[in-house]
């Protein structure tokens, strides 16, 4: 008998490592373009700063916040993973500065064009006061949620001396708080950054987007709508 005779290879599952490798490669193909856009394409190579706004570092995933729709139903913001979220925070009275924020968010949404379905506007109401009925029509299509102000201060980055009302934050489709535009931000420069993000992530599509809990345009409009096709 040949002394160099080889042993038979034990029966096993030789295809499993190959399948796992294929899954990892698929995940890389899907996620890397988005991640590269968010943290390389958006950021200037030399200064390590975004073209406008402040990059949130380290990442801050959306936490388990205590949120409720205007009709009192609990809502988990993480259900909106897959959307680009524009977030603002303000009391229910919504003064002139708050109304400017809602207007700017609406303009950003309209500028998204064919990508509007990937964008959600969110107003986090920071108190229990009635929502100013005069802003419901202009804010139509905005997700309005009552929030715990102390929880928001623990999650949303603020400049020294800055309050919750004023800045606008962006949450990426992976559910990470990624960018902050300061109070009294330049809407033209901010829109340029946001448009670039949408354009560079066109190839990244979420399989399923949660229907948005949109508030009615007026108190008499009935219960909150959840149809994603009625936004404006």
C-alpha positions, 0 to 999 in steps of 0.5 A: 500500500502506498505510504502516502495514501491520503485520508478520505475527507470527512463528510460535512457541509462544504457549501456553508462557508461559501454561502456565508461569504456570499451573504457578507459580500451582498451586505457590503454591496448594499451598505457600503455605498450608503455609508461611504456617501454619509461619512466620506462623500459628505465630509471634506477630506482635508478639514474633516467637516461637512460642507455645511452643518455639524457632523454628529460624531460618534453616531447616535442611533435613534433611542427608545423615546417616549413619543405620542401622536396628537391623538395620544397613540404611542409611536416609536421613531425607529419604525421610520428607519429607511427614511431620511428624517428631518427633525425639528423640536418646538413647543406646541404654540409654534411661534414665528421661528418655529413656523420658519422651521416648518416652512424650511422643512416643507421646501426641502421636501418639495425640492426632493422631487422624485425622492420625496417618498424617501423623506419624512418631516418630523416635528417633536412637540416639546410640551403638553400645550395645544398645537397651534391650529394655525400651523396645521395646514402649512405643516400638512404632511409633517409627522407631529409627535409629542416628546419628552424634552429631557429625553431629547436633550439627552439625545440631540446635540446642542451648542452651548446655550442653545435650546431645542427649538432652532436647529434641524437634525438629519437622521439617515435611513439606517436610523443614525442621527448624523447631521445638525444644522444650527439655529438660524441656519442658512436654508440654501446651504443646508438644502445643498447638503441635503440634496447631495445626500439624496442624490448620492444615495439614490441607489440605496432603497429600503425594501419597505417604508412604514406608513407615516402617522401624519396629523390632519390639516385641521382639528376637524379633519378627523383622526391622523392619517397613516397613508404615505401617499397624501403628503404635500 
